[in-house]
Amino acid sequence: MSNVEDKTLCALQEEGYIETNTDEFIKLIRPAQHFCKNCGRSAVSADNLCNPEKLD
């Protein structure tokens, strides 16, 4: 697996990262600052989302 910070949450999910690295995944999404307008996932960094929008 390449650098986690370079991947979207969708890509990480496809690789099974959520199941195998749950605690690390939680660090990527808490506290969420952005959400994906495609899938609805939320993340700290817009870089981890396919179609990010900042939460107000």
Secondary structure, 3 states (H helix, E strand, C coil): CCCHHHCCHHHHHHCCHHHHCHHHHHHHHCCCCEEECCCCCEECCHHHCCCEEECC
